[in-house]
Amino acid sequence: MANLIVRNVDEAIVRALKSQAGAKGVSAEAEHRRILEEALSLPVPRRFEQVLAEMPNVGRDEDFVRSGTETTRHVPD
């Protein structure tokens, strides 16, 4: 594994890192690794169908008509 040295980090950031690490019972170094890994990990690709299926049902089509573009839809008999 490689080593990473980060210089000129604001003291408030260092204090926040140490505080967050202490609250989790881990070292500041371990918490730093976790933050970097979380920030830089690529998301797992999802199929478009999965994304659509996860969207909540929040209304009817008529609720989303743009102002000024309202048209009457023909409903077959």
N, C-alpha and C positions, 0 to 999 in steps of 0.2 A: 504494500500500500504506500501511497505517496504521503508526504507531509505538506501541510499548508500553513504558512505564516501570514497573519493579517496584521498590518501595521496601521497606525494612525486611526484607531477606532475611537469614537467619542466615548468618554467615560460613562455617560448616561446609558449608552448601549451596552457597555461591559457590565455595569451594575444590573441592568435589566436581564441580561443573559445569565448572570450568576444567580440572581433571584429566581428566575424561572427554573434554572437547573436545580437549585436547592429545594424548591417546592416539589419537584419531581423525584428528588432523592438521587440525582445523578450529577456527574461532574459538569463543569461549564464546557469542557472539551466534548463530552458526549452529547450534550444538548446542542452545541454548535454543529456537530456532525449531523444530528437529526434534522436540524433546521435546514442545513444545506441540502441534504438528501431530499427532504420534502419539497423544497423550493425548485430543485432542478430535475426531479424525476419526471419522466414523460408520462402523460396521462394514458391510460389504457384506451385504445381506440374502441369506439362503439359504433354499431351499425345505426343508420338513420332511423330504422324502425324502432330500435331500442330507445333512442332519444324521444321520438314521438310518443311511444307508449308511456314514458315517464312524465310527460307533460300533464298537468292537472286539467280537468274539464272545468273551465271557468266561465262558461257562458255559451250563448247561441251565436251563430254566424251573424245574425242581425245586430248583435251587440257591438260588433267590430266594423261596421260600415263607416267609411271615412266621411267626414262632414263635407257636403258639397258634391259628393259622388253617389248619393243615394239613388238607386234605381229600383224599379219594380221588377221583381222576378216573376216570370210566368210559371205557374204551377199547373202541370197537365191535369185535366179532369179525369 
